[in-house]
Amino acid sequence: MPPDRPLEATGPGVGTGVGSARSGAPSGAALLSLLRLASPALPIGGFSYSQGFETAVERGWIRSEADAGGWIEDLLDAGIGRFDAPICLSIARAIADGRDAAAFDLHRRFLASRETRELRAETEQMGYSLLKLLDGLDGADAHVAATVRALLERSEPCGLPLAWALAARSFGVPPDAALHGYLWAWLENQVMAALKAVPLGQQAGQRLFARLIPRLAEVIDGCEAMAPEAWSNFAPGFALASSWHETQYSRLFRS
C-alpha cells in the first residue's frame, strides 16, 4: 500500500534549478548524483546477479562475444525495452509528480511481471537495500524519507524500480535521466556478467558497450511513444534460463 500521505512536488530537483520533474538533462549536483546512483559502487548487490545469463552460457547458447551481444540486444528488444524501461519511467514520473498511488499501482504490476522466484527475489533484495541506504542518509527529501520509512516498517516488498524512483527524487535527478541511469546499470551488469561467465576479456567488454549503447539509446527514446497497452515482457528464452538457474549446480551468480 502507498503511504497515507501523498508525495508532494517539493524537495530537491523541484524548482531548484537542479532539474525539473520532467527534464531529461540534469545539471550540476543532479548529474553527479545520477552517476552516484548508477555506479557499481552503489551497495545494493547488483554485481551478484546475471538474470539468467549464466544459464545461457551453461546451456551453450552463449559461447562468444558475438553471442553475448546478441543475447543482450535481444533482451533490449524484448522484455527490457518493451516492459521494464517504460514502466520504470512511468514509476519515476509518478513519484516526481507526487502521484504516489499511481506509482504503487505500476510497482505492483512490475512485481507481478517477474516470471521466476529468482527474478522476484533479485528486484526485492536490491530494492530493499536501496531503501535501507536512503533511510540512513541525512538531508533526504522529507516526503521520500516518510515513504521509505513506511515501506520498511511494513516490511512491504519493494522492487528496484520503485526504490530507484524514490532515490532519484531524493537526489534531485529528473525521471528521464533516472531511466538512463537505471538502464545503464542494467547494461553494465550484463556486460560484466559476460566477462565473468563466458569468459571474455576487457577489450571485448568495451566492444560490447560500443555495440549496445546505441541500441540502449533507442530503447530509451522509444519509451516516450509506447502506450501502456503495448508493454510486453514476452521473452520465453529469458524466462526459461532464469527458471533453470534456480537448480543449476555450479553458479557464480544469484540469478
N, C-alpha and C positions, 0 to 999 in steps of 0.2 A: 504494500500500500504506500502511496506517496505521503509525505509529511502533511500534518494537518494544516500548516500554514504554507500557502503557495510561495514559490520563489518570486521575488520582485526583480524588476530590471534595474538593479542598483549594484554597486560594488565595482571592483576593478574591471576595466575594459568597457564600462558603460558610461559614456560621456566624459571620459578622462583623457581622450587623445591617444589612448593605448591601442584602440581598435574598436570599431563599432560592433554591435551584436551580429551583423551580417557581413561585415567587411572580411574579404578573403586575404588581406595583406596586413599582418601585424607589423608593428614597428617598435623600435626601442626595446624596452624591457619585455614586452609581449613576445617578440621574436626570440629573445634569449630564453624565455620561459617555455616556448614551444620546443626549442632544442633540448631543454632540460626534460620535458615530458616525453619526447621521442627517443631520448638517449638510452642505449643498452645498459647504462649505469643506473637507470631507474630501478629501485629494488622491489620489483613485483614478480620476478621469476620467469619472464618471457623466454629466456635462453634455454629453459629446461623442456620446452615443448616443440614438436615438429609438425603437429597437426596431420599425422598420417604419412608424412614424407618418409619417415624411417621405414615404414612398412612397404611403401612403394619401392624403396631400394632393396629391401629384403626379398620381395617378390620378383625382382628383376625388371620391374617396369622402368626404373631409372638406373642407368649404368654409366652415364657420361654427362658432360657439361651440357650438351645439346638436349639430352633427355630432361635434365633438371630444369633448364629454361622452358622447355615445352610444358612440363608439369605445372610450374608456377604460372606461366602465361594462361594455361587452360583454367586454372583456378580464378585468375583475374577475370577471365571471360565469363565464368560461370558464377559460383556462389559468392565470391568476394565482390566482384564488380556489379552483380545484379541483385545482391541482397545485403551483404554486410555493409558495403560502402554507403548506399542510400539510406539504410536505416540508422546507421551511426551518425550520418549528417543530420538526419531528422531529429534524433535524440539530442544532439548538441545544440541545434537551433531551438528546440523546445525549452531546454534548460536555460539558454541565453535569454530567451524571451519571457521567462517566468511562467511558461505553460507546463508546470511540473506534472499535472495529471496526464497530459498528452505524452510527456516523456516516459512516464512509468508504463503507460499502455504500450508504447513502442518497445520498451525494455522487456516487458513480458512476452511480446511477440518474438523478440530476438532470442530469449531463453528457450522458448518453445521450439525454435528452429534448430537447436543443436541436436544433431541426429544420433550421437553416441554418448555414453557415460563420460568418456574422457574429454570430449569437446565441451560438455556441460561443466565438468569439474574444472577444466582449464580456465574458462572465462570467469567462473565464480571465484576461483582462487586468486586470479590476477586482479579481479575487481575488488575483492576483499582487501588484498594487500595495498591497493591504491587508496582505498578508503582509510585504512589504518595510517598510511603515510599522510594523507590530508588532515586527519584528525590530530596528528602530532605536530602540525605546523602552526606557527604563530602568524597573525595578520591575515588569515583567510577571509574570504567573503563571508559575511555573517550568516546569510541565508544558506549558502552552500554548507557551511560548518554545521548548521542546525540539521540539514538534511542528512549529512554524513553521520552525525551522532544518532539520529533516529534510525537509520539503517543498521548501524552497528548494535544499538541497544535492542532492536527487534530481531537481531540475527537473520535479517531478511536477505535472501540471495541477491547479489548484485553483480551482474555481468560487467565485463570490462568496458563496453561502450558507455554505459551509464556513469560509471566511475570516471571514465575519461572525460565525459562531457562536464561533470562536476568540477574536475580538476582544471579543465580549460577555462571555465567561467571564473573560478577562483584565481587563476593565474592571469586573467585578462586576455586570453587567447580567443580570437573570433572563431565561430563554428567551422567555417570553411577551412581555415588554417589548421584547426584541430583535426579535421579529417585528413589533411595532408600528413600530419604527424602520425596519426593512427595507422594509416596505410603504409607509410614509410617504415614504421616499426615492424609491421607485419612482413613487409618485403625483406627487410634486412634480416629478420629472424629466419625466414625461409632460405635465403641465400646462405646464411651461416649454418643452417641445418644441412644444406647440400655439401658445404665444405667438410663437415664432420662425418657425414653418413656415406657419401658416395665412395671415397672422399675426393675432394677437389683441392687444387692449390689456390693461393690468394689471388693470383692473376686471373684465374678462371672466375673467381667470385666477382672481380671487378668487371670482367666481360659480361657476366650475367646482369650486373647492375646497369651497364650501358645498354643492354638489350631490353631490359624490363622497365626502366624508368619512363620511357616514352609511353609504354602501354599503361603504366600506372597513372600517368597524367591524363590519358584518355578516359580511364575509368572515373577519375575524379570529375572531369568535365561532364561526363555522361550522367552523373548523379543529379544534376540540375534539372534535366529534362525527363527523368524517369518517374512516372506516376507510381504510387504505391501498388496499384493493381498489377503492375508489370514486374514487381520484385519477385525474384525466384532464386532459391538456393539449390536447384536441382543439379547435383554433381554426384552421381551414383558411385563412380570410381573412388572419389574422395571419401564418401561415407563408408564404403567397404574397407578402404585402407585404415580408416580410423577404428572401425569395429575390430578388424583383425589385430590391430596393435594392442588391444586390451589383453590378448592372450599370447602375444609374441614372446618367445622365450628369452631372447637376448635383445636388450634395449639400452640405448643411451638416453632416450628422451621419455618424458612422461605422457606424451600423446603422439 
